[in-house]
Amino acid sequence: PSIIEAQNSIRSLELQLKVLMGMDVNQGIKPNTSLSDFKSTMYADVMAMNSDLSMNADLRKLDLQTDYLKKAIDVQKASWLPTLSATIGYTWYSMSDGSPFKNFAWSPNSSVGLSLSWTLFNGGQRYYKQKQAELSYKEMAWQRDNLSRTLEMQRQIQLDNIQKNVKQIETCTASVEQAVKANQIQEKSFKIGASTYLDLRDSEDAVMSSKLAYYQAIYNFLVAKSDLEL
């Protein structure tokens, strides 16, 4: 039952991967690497990791929203200023003396005007709109600070997880080597009758358990690395 469950999980993950990659679900795929292949580049990946939060998508989105709210405040402040408008017009008109096709008398006409308007009182509407815009701006700034602190905490947690998993991988590597040597000794002892079949099976189970812990540690390292990149 455990094998069948594992096979079903693999099938489900393959389908999810195909969906994410936009592939036909009936298209066959097969990985050309194993978890152990990632161990060779593990230390280089750790050294090359970029933990700068300036390019975080959520922070950048809040920065854009903050800039928008800041411009909204400038617009509300501008509503207190007087408005000056200028108009310039130049026209020609004519009148005919009798015939509509001749004897036209053309006369030019020009005009220039300035208009100054200033709203002295509108029931406090401008004041409260400006206050609302300022509060929204401060609230967005607080949200950004809170998000920045949360991301910094998550960044530190993932860095700690990466360091822990690197150490765990090294420990599991040694455990696998010891389990393999112990299994080899049990195989030779079983051949000469110095150990029982149960002892041999226990050593084989120990090898499988140590390899499982080894692969789990590599998997946890990759998950922590992906979370840090996110």
C-alpha positions as CSV (number, residue, x, y, z in Angstrom):
1,P,0.0,0.0,0.0
2,S,2.8,2.4,0.7
3,I,4.3,1.8,-2.7
4,I,1.0,2.4,-4.4
5,E,0.4,5.6,-2.5
6,A,3.9,6.8,-3.4
7,Q,3.3,6.0,-7.1
8,N,0.0,7.9,-7.0
9,S,1.7,10.9,-5.4
10,I,4.4,10.9,-8.1
11,R,1.6,10.8,-10.8
12,S,-0.2,13.7,-9.2
13,L,3.0,15.8,-9.0
14,E,3.8,15.1,-12.6
15,L,0.3,16.3,-13.6
16,Q,0.8,19.5,-11.5
17,L,4.1,20.1,-13.1
18,K,2.7,19.7,-16.6
19,V,-0.1,22.2,-15.8
20,L,2.4,24.8,-14.5
21,M,4.5,24.4,-17.6
22,G,1.5,24.6,-19.9
23,M,2.2,21.1,-21.3
24,D,-0.2,18.4,-22.5
25,V,-1.1,16.2,-19.6
26,N,-0.6,13.2,-21.8
27,Q,2.9,14.2,-22.7
28,G,5.5,12.0,-21.0
29,I,8.2,13.6,-18.9
30,K,11.2,12.1,-17.1
31,P,13.7,14.0,-14.8
32,N,17.3,13.6,-15.9
33,T,18.7,14.4,-12.5
34,S,18.3,13.1,-9.0
35,L,18.3,14.7,-5.6
36,S,21.8,13.7,-5.0
37,D,23.0,15.7,-8.0
38,F,22.1,18.9,-6.2
39,K,24.6,18.2,-3.5
40,S,27.6,18.9,-5.8
41,T,26.4,22.5,-6.3
42,M,25.0,23.0,-2.9
43,Y,27.8,25.1,-1.4
44,A,28.1,27.2,-4.6
45,D,24.4,27.9,-4.4
46,V,24.6,28.9,-0.8
47,M,27.5,31.4,-1.5
48,A,25.7,32.9,-4.6
49,M,22.3,33.4,-2.8
50,N,21.0,36.9,-3.0
51,S,18.9,37.8,0.1
52,D,18.3,41.5,-0.9
53,L,14.6,42.4,-0.3
54,S,14.6,45.5,-2.6
55,M,13.3,43.5,-5.5
56,N,10.5,41.8,-3.6
57,A,7.3,42.0,-5.6
58,D,5.0,42.8,-2.6
59,L,7.3,45.6,-1.5
60,R,7.5,47.1,-5.0
61,K,3.7,47.0,-5.2
62,L,3.3,48.9,-1.9
63,D,5.9,51.4,-3.1
64,L,3.9,52.1,-6.2
65,Q,0.7,52.4,-4.2
66,T,2.5,54.8,-1.8
67,D,3.7,57.0,-4.7
68,Y,0.1,57.1,-6.0
69,L,-1.2,58.2,-2.6
70,K,1.5,60.8,-2.3
71,K,0.4,62.3,-5.6
72,A,-3.2,62.2,-4.4
73,I,-2.1,64.4,-1.5
74,D,-0.5,66.9,-3.9
75,V,-3.8,67.0,-5.9
76,Q,-5.8,67.7,-2.7
77,K,-3.4,70.5,-1.7
78,A,-3.6,72.0,-5.2
79,S,-7.4,72.3,-4.8
80,W,-6.7,75.1,-2.2
81,L,-5.0,77.3,-4.9
82,P,-6.8,79.8,-7.1
83,T,-7.4,79.0,-10.7
84,L,-6.3,81.4,-13.4
85,S,-7.6,80.9,-16.9
86,A,-6.9,82.9,-20.1
87,T,-8.9,83.0,-23.3
88,I,-7.9,84.4,-26.7
89,G,-10.1,84.7,-29.7
90,Y,-9.7,86.1,-33.2
91,T,-12.5,85.9,-35.8
92,W,-13.5,87.3,-39.1
93,Y,-17.0,88.1,-40.1
94,S,-18.6,89.6,-43.2
95,M,-21.9,91.1,-44.4
96,S,-22.9,91.3,-48.1
97,D,-24.7,94.3,-49.6
98,G,-27.4,92.7,-51.6
99,S,-25.9,89.8,-53.6
100,P,-24.8,86.8,-51.6
101,F,-21.8,86.3,-53.9
102,K,-20.2,89.8,-54.1
103,N,-19.7,93.0,-52.3
104,F,-18.6,91.4,-49.0
105,A,-17.4,93.6,-46.2
106,W,-15.0,91.7,-44.1
107,S,-14.3,92.8,-40.5
108,P,-11.8,91.3,-38.0
109,N,-12.6,90.9,-34.4
110,S,-10.3,89.8,-31.5
111,S,-10.7,89.3,-27.8
112,V,-8.5,88.6,-24.8
113,G,-9.8,87.6,-21.4
114,L,-8.4,86.5,-18.0
115,S,-10.5,84.7,-15.4
116,L,-9.4,84.2,-11.7
117,S,-11.5,82.0,-9.5
118,W,-10.9,81.0,-5.9
119,T,-13.2,79.0,-3.7
120,L,-13.2,80.5,-0.3
121,F,-15.4,78.0,1.5
122,N,-17.0,74.7,0.5
123,G,-18.1,73.3,3.8
124,G,-14.8,71.8,4.8
125,Q,-14.8,69.3,1.9
126,R,-11.3,70.1,0.7
127,Y,-9.9,69.9,4.3
128,Y,-11.3,66.5,5.0
129,K,-10.4,65.1,1.6
130,Q,-6.8,66.2,2.2
131,K,-6.8,64.6,5.7
132,Q,-8.2,61.4,4.3
133,A,-5.5,61.3,1.7
134,E,-2.8,61.9,4.3
135,L,-4.1,59.1,6.6
136,S,-4.2,56.7,3.6
137,Y,-0.6,57.6,2.8
138,K,0.5,57.0,6.5
139,E,-1.4,53.7,6.6
140,M,0.3,52.5,3.5
141,A,3.7,53.5,4.9
142,W,2.9,51.5,8.0
143,Q,1.8,48.5,6.0
144,R,5.1,48.6,4.1
145,D,7.1,48.8,7.3
146,N,5.2,45.9,8.7
147,L,5.7,43.9,5.5
148,S,9.4,44.7,5.4
149,R,9.8,43.4,9.0
150,T,7.8,40.3,8.2
151,L,9.9,39.6,5.1
152,E,13.1,40.2,7.0
153,M,12.0,37.6,9.6
154,Q,11.1,35.1,6.9
155,R,14.4,35.8,5.2
156,Q,16.3,35.0,8.4
157,I,14.3,31.9,9.0
158,Q,15.0,30.6,5.5
159,L,18.7,31.3,5.9
160,D,18.7,29.4,9.1
161,N,16.9,26.5,7.5
162,I,19.4,26.5,4.7
163,Q,22.3,26.3,7.1
164,K,20.6,23.6,9.1
165,N,19.8,21.5,6.1
166,V,23.4,21.8,4.8
167,K,24.6,20.5,8.1
168,Q,21.9,17.8,8.0
169,I,23.0,16.7,4.5
170,E,26.5,16.2,5.7
171,T,25.4,14.3,8.7
172,C,23.1,12.1,6.7
173,T,25.9,11.5,4.2
174,A,28.0,10.0,7.0
175,S,25.1,8.0,8.2
176,V,24.5,6.5,4.8
177,E,28.2,5.5,4.5
178,Q,28.1,3.9,8.0
179,A,24.8,2.1,7.2
180,V,26.2,0.7,3.9
181,K,29.3,-0.5,5.6
182,A,27.3,-2.2,8.4
183,N,25.1,-3.8,5.7
184,Q,28.1,-5.2,3.9
185,I,29.4,-6.7,7.2
186,Q,26.0,-8.3,7.8
187,E,26.0,-9.7,4.3
188,K,29.4,-11.4,4.8
189,S,28.4,-12.5,8.3
190,F,25.2,-14.0,6.9
191,K,27.0,-15.9,4.2
192,I,29.3,-17.6,6.8
193,G,26.4,-18.2,9.2
194,A,27.6,-15.6,11.8
195,S,24.3,-13.6,11.6
196,T,20.7,-14.3,11.0
197,Y,18.5,-13.3,8.1
198,L,16.7,-10.9,10.4
199,D,20.0,-9.1,11.2
200,L,20.6,-8.8,7.5
201,R,17.1,-7.4,6.9
202,D,17.6,-4.9,9.8
203,S,20.8,-3.7,8.2
204,E,19.1,-3.3,4.8
205,D,16.3,-1.3,6.5
206,A,18.9,0.9,8.2
207,V,20.4,1.7,4.8
208,M,17.1,2.6,3.3
209,S,16.2,4.7,6.3
210,S,19.5,6.6,6.2
211,K,19.1,7.2,2.4
212,L,15.6,8.4,2.9
213,A,16.8,10.9,5.6
214,Y,19.6,12.0,3.2
215,Y,17.2,12.7,0.3
216,Q,14.8,14.4,2.7
217,A,17.5,16.7,3.8
218,I,18.4,17.6,0.2
219,Y,14.7,18.2,-0.5
220,N,14.3,20.4,2.5
221,F,17.4,22.4,1.4
222,L,15.9,23.0,-2.0
223,V,12.5,24.0,-0.5
224,A,14.2,26.5,1.8
225,K,16.3,27.8,-1.1
226,S,13.1,28.3,-3.2
227,D,11.3,30.0,-0.3
228,L,14.2,32.4,0.1
229,E,14.2,33.2,-3.6
230,L,10.4,33.8,-3.4
